[in-house]
């Protein structure tokens, strides 16, 4: 067993990635990630923030979330990709443009070794805001 020196949680794998407590802000979430993935997380945050500037930033489902009356769009870091979570309807609407990316219902995975499709992310974020805001 491996015990995290910060939070004291025990894991079967040595140096298991985890959150030492739940991050309360997007900044805390990003700062808790590996240094190599932080720039990608910051960039996707900037893209979404610029696309829907009147949406509130918050943590929901332990993921960075943009909210306006309800959750509009989430993003998160994974071991091999940056996940964008606009919902199943959005991935269906943008299916043609998302060809070539790893997509499943409601999820788009952007590998760390590929450049982010910034304009597509902007359009998806705006669509989510127009469709889902209350």
N, C-alpha and C positions, 0 to 999 in steps of 0.2 A: 504494500500500500504506500502511496505517496500522499503526503499532507502538504497542502498549500501553506507556505509561510505567512501569507497575508491574512487569509480568512480562516485557516484551520480545517477546511473541508478535506476529506480523504477520498482518494481516487485509486483505482487499480492501475492506471497508467501513469508513468513518471511524467511530470510537467504537463498534466492534462490541462488543456485550455478550458477556461470557465470564467464566470463572472464572480468576483468577490462581492457578493451582494448585488442587488439589482441596481443598475444605473438609473438615476432619476432624471437625467437630462441627456440630450443627444451628445453634448460635449463629453459628458462622462462616458457614454457608450463608446464614442470614437476613441477617446483616450485609453480605454481599457483594451483596445484591439492591438494586435501586433503592429509595430511601427511601419512595416512594409505595406500594410493595407490601409492605413490611416489616410494617405493622400486620396485614394479612390473614394473612400467614404466621404471625405470632405468635399470632393468634387461633385459627387452625386447630390449631396445636400445643397450645394450652391446652385446646381442646375435646377433642382426642384424648387428651391426658395425663390429663384428668379422667375420661374414659370408661374408660380402661384404665391406671390408675396403676401397676400392677405390671409393665408392659411397659418394656423398656429402650429408651432413645433412642439411635440410632446413624445413621450415614450408610451407605447401601447403594445401589448403582447411581447414585451421585452425588446421591441424594435423601435428605431427612430421612425416617427410617424408625422405626417402632415395632416392636420385636422381642421375642419370647418363645419361645425355642427355634427360631424361624424368623422370617422377615419376615412381619409381620401386615398392615401398611398403610403406604403412602408418601404424601407430598405434595410438591409442588414449585411453583415460580413459572414461569410462561410469560409471553410478551409481553402477551397479552390476557386471561389467566385464571390462576386457581389450580387446579392439577390435584390430584385425589385419586385414589389408585391402590389400591383395595381388592381387585382381582382380578376376573376374569370371573364367577366364581360369585356374588360379592357384588352385582355390578351386575345380574345376572339376578334374584336374590332380591329386590332393592329396586327393580326396574324400574318398577313402578307409582308408587312414591313419587318416583322420579327423573324422571318425565315433566316436561317443561318445562326440563330441564337438558340440556346437550350431553353425551351419554353414548356411549361406544363400549366394546367389550369390555374390561372391567377398568379403565376410566378414566371419571372424572367431571370435567367442566370447569365451574368456577364463575367467570363473568366478574367482573372487578374492580369493575364498576359495579353489581353486585347484592349484596344482603345474603346472607351465608352462611346456609344452612339448618342452624343449629347442632344442633337436636335430631336431625335426620336423620343428620348426620355422627356424632354420639354413638352412635346406634343401629348405624350401619354399623361403626364402630370396635369396639363391643362384640361384634357378630356375628363380625367377623374374628377377634377374640381367642378367642372360644368355639370357632369352627370350626377355626382354624389352629394354635393354640398346641400345643406338644408337652409 
